[in-house]
Amino acid sequence: MVYQEQVMQAAQVLGGYSLGGADLLRRAMGKKKPEEMAQHREIFREGAAKKEISADVADEVFDLMEKFAGYGFNKSHAAAYLAARVPHGLDQGALHGRVLRGEHDDRNGRHRQAARAAA
């Protein structure tokens, strides 16, 4: 899974979620709230059972969705932030090394090393 919309689609197709329910799942995954995630796992299991999908398979798919939430949501926001920050006409390749190291300047020109702080 690469995009949040794919998580929502899996919830709808396999877990029987409505579009609104899938959006609530997406938000819960984005906030990484364990109690909400446990509730959604049960909802997903029940919806999958109605579609004759075993609990084991439902858990396996939900685990993949949950794993994606651990990295995919952050990466998509980081990519959007970078795209908004890089001036047009500036070669993004010149920033590649700095981005991989998590280094950038904030709007006031102060240097940050987000990757080291997160590690």
N, C-alpha and C positions, 0 to 999 in steps of 0.2 A: 504494500500500500504506500502510496506516495502523497496523496492529497486527502484532506479532511472529508471531502465529498465522497471518497471511496469508502471511508469508514461508515458514513451515513448510508450509502447505498447497500453495503453489506448488512447493516442493521435492518434496513427495510426488506431486502430480498430474503435474507436467511432468518432474521430474528422477528419478522412480522411487525416491525416498528412502522408507525405513521411517519410522515415527513417531519412533523413537529416533534415527535418522540425521538427520532434519529438526531434531530438538532439538540435536544436535551442531552442525549448521550454524548454528542460531540463536545458540548460545553463541559460536561462532567469530566471527560477525558482531558480536556485542555486544562482544567483546574486541578486535576489529579487528586480528587477527593476520594479516599478509599471507601467510605461508607456509601457514597453515591454509586461508585463503581460496582460495589457488591450488589446493590439493588438492581442496577442495570444488567448485571450478569444473570440474575434470576429472571428478569423480564426477557432477556435474550434467549435464555434456555426454554422458557415457556413458549415463546413465539416460534422457536425452532421446532419444538416438540409438535406443535400444531401443523407444521409442515413436514412432519415425519422425519425430522433430522435428530439423530441420537444426541443425548446429553454430552457424550464424549466429543463428538464432532463440533457441537455448539461451543463447548468449552475451548476446544482447540482454536476455533475461529476467533472467539472472544479474546483468547490469549494473544493472538496475532494482532488484533485491533488494539489491545491494551499496550502491547510492546511498541506498536507504531506511535501511540500517544506519547510514549516516553522520549521519542526523538523527533518524530515527524512534525509535530505542531511547533516545536521550537525552531526547527530548521526552516519551516515555511515562513515563520515570522522574521527570522534572521535574513532570509533571502529578500523578503519584501522590504525590510528596513534598509538593506544594502542598496537595492534598486532605487529606493527613494533618496538615498544619500549620495549616490555617485552622480556627479555632474554630467550632463549630456556632453558628448564629445570626448570625455576622458576615457582612455583605454582601461577597461575593467581588469584586463590582464595585469596591469601595473600594480593593482591592489591585491592580486591573488595571494601572494605570500603573506601580506599583512592580515588579510581576512582569515586565512587558515590558522594563523597564530592568534586570532581574536583581538588584533590590535586595530584601533581606529581612533579618530579624534572626535570628541563630542562637539556640539555646536559652539562651545566657547573656546575650542582649540585645545582643551586638556586631553592628554594622552591617556588611554585606558587599555588595559590588558584583560579583557573579559574572559578569555579562555583560561588564563592562569587562576583568576578568581573563582571560576566555576569548577576547576579541577580539584 
